[in-house]
Amino acid sequence: MATLTPPIIEITGLKLAYPQPGGGETVVLEKLDLTLNRGEFVAIVGASGVGKSTLLRILADLSKPSAGTVVSRLAARPKSRPSALVFQEARLLPWRRILGNVMFGLEGLGLSKDEQRARAEAVLDLVGLTEFKTRWPYQLSGGQRQRVGLARALAVEPDLLLLDEPFGALDAITRAQLQDEVLRLWKASGTTILMVTHDIDEAVYLADRVILLGGKPAQITASHPILDPRPRQRGAAATIDRVRADLGRAMGAEGEGI
C-alpha cells in the first residue's frame, strides 16, 4: 500500500494581530488554514493590503503568528536553509559585486569561502548571469537584478521558495522570460514554491493551485486547482476566465481588487 507523503507545510487556525498604542489590536490574518505539498507550486492572489506578504513573512520566520499552529516539515539539510524569500525588488547590496551579493546569503552556513564561491557561481550560471558576476548592481537592468535575487535564494538550497510578487515591477517581456525561468528551475530542483501575485493570468500559467486570500481579517476563502497540462499556453482564456469567476464569487465585492 502506498504511503501518503504529509504536507511540507500545514497551517491551522493561524492568526496575526498587531497591538494598538491605545489598547486593542488590528487583526490581519485569522482562522487561516493552508497546506502545501512537497514539490507543489502554489500561487496566492488577493486584494492589495489583504495580508499576502504577511503570510510569506510568517513562513520565512520573519514574523511570529499571534495564535494557531504552523507545522513545518522542511528538510533540515546541512549547509542549507529551510526556506528563502525573494522580494518584489531584488534588494541587492550596492557595495558588493554580483558574485558577492549571492555569496552573502551563504554566510553563516558553515561553508568555506571556496565553497561559497563555487555555489554562487553555479546558481549564477543557472540564471544566465555568469558573465555579469564581477559587475555592480547598478550596472544591471531590473530584470537582471531580479535574477540575482533569485540566484541568491536558490544558492541556499531551500526546501521552500517564497516569491513575493517577484515580477511585479518588470516590463511584460522581461516578466514573461523570468516566469519561464522560474518554471525551469522549479522543475529541475523539485523545490516547493509559494508565490504571491496580483495577476491571475500569471497564477494560472505558473501554479498547480491558485488560492484566494480574502476578508477582513483575511483567511483562505477559495482554492482552485489548475489542471491544464504542462507546458501551458500563456494566456489560456478559458482557464483564466473560469478561475477569475470562481475566485470572484468567493471574494464578492473585494474581487475588484484582483
QUIGIBEL-V257107 format. One record per backbone hydrogen bond with DSSP energy under -0.5 kcal/mol. NH is the residue of the N-H (numbers start at 1). CO is the residue of the C=O. If there is no record, write none. Layout:
BEGIN
nh & co
NH & CO
NH & CO
END
This chain:
BEGIN
nh & co
4 & 2
8 & 36
9 & 36
10 & 71
11 & 34
12 & 69
14 & 32
15 & 67
16 & 29
18 & 26
20 & 24
23 & 20
26 & 18
27 & 25
28 & 16
28 & 26
29 & 16
30 & 218
32 & 14
33 & 31
34 & 11
36 & 9
40 & 37
42 & 40
42 & 193
43 & 209
44 & 195
45 & 211
50 & 47
55 & 51
56 & 52
57 & 53
58 & 54
59 & 55
60 & 56
61 & 58
62 & 57
63 & 57
66 & 15
67 & 15
69 & 12
71 & 10
72 & 70
73 & 8
73 & 71
77 & 75
80 & 77
81 & 156
84 & 160
86 & 162
87 & 85
94 & 92
96 & 93
98 & 135
99 & 133
101 & 97
102 & 98
103 & 99
104 & 100
105 & 101
105 & 102
106 & 103
107 & 103
107 & 104
109 & 106
116 & 112
117 & 113
118 & 114
119 & 115
120 & 116
121 & 117
122 & 118
123 & 119
124 & 120
125 & 121
126 & 122
127 & 123
128 & 125
129 & 124
132 & 129
133 & 130
135 & 132
137 & 96
139 & 136
140 & 137
145 & 141
146 & 142
147 & 143
148 & 144
149 & 145
150 & 146
151 & 147
152 & 148
153 & 149
154 & 150
155 & 151
156 & 152
156 & 153
157 & 154
158 & 153
159 & 82
160 & 82
161 & 192
162 & 84
162 & 160
163 & 161
163 & 194
164 & 86
164 & 162
165 & 163
165 & 196
168 & 165
170 & 167
175 & 171
176 & 172
177 & 173
178 & 174
179 & 175
180 & 176
181 & 177
182 & 178
183 & 179
184 & 180
185 & 181
186 & 182
187 & 183
188 & 184
189 & 185
190 & 186
192 & 159
193 & 40
194 & 161
195 & 42
196 & 163
197 & 44
200 & 198
203 & 199
204 & 200
205 & 201
206 & 202
207 & 203
208 & 41
209 & 41
210 & 224
211 & 43
211 & 209
212 & 222
213 & 45
213 & 211
214 & 212
214 & 219
218 & 28
219 & 214
221 & 212
221 & 219
222 & 212
224 & 210
225 & 223
226 & 208
227 & 225
234 & 232
236 & 233
237 & 235
240 & 236
241 & 237
242 & 238
243 & 239
244 & 240
245 & 241
246 & 242
247 & 243
248 & 244
249 & 245
250 & 246
251 & 247
252 & 248
254 & 251
255 & 252
256 & 253
257 & 254
258 & 255
END
